[in-house]
Amino acid sequence: MVILNRDNRSRFVKVRCPDCENEQIIFEKASSMINCLVCGSIVSKPTGGKAKISAEVIEVFE
């Protein structure tokens, strides 16, 4: 019998917008483009796996 150990491999991260310094929580493997809620600049772009985060990562939630 095979027992699979599937840990949670995806996380939420708190990021700071490079333009207006707004902080918001996003999903690390986002499948759509994420904009800043205040100024509208691009914070994250999808890549097929982990998203390319263009903002400063402040905190990682596990």
Secondary structure, DSSP 8 states (H G I E B T S, - for coil): -----------EEEEE-TTT--EEEEETT-SS-EE-TTT--EEEE--SSS-EE-SEEEEEE-
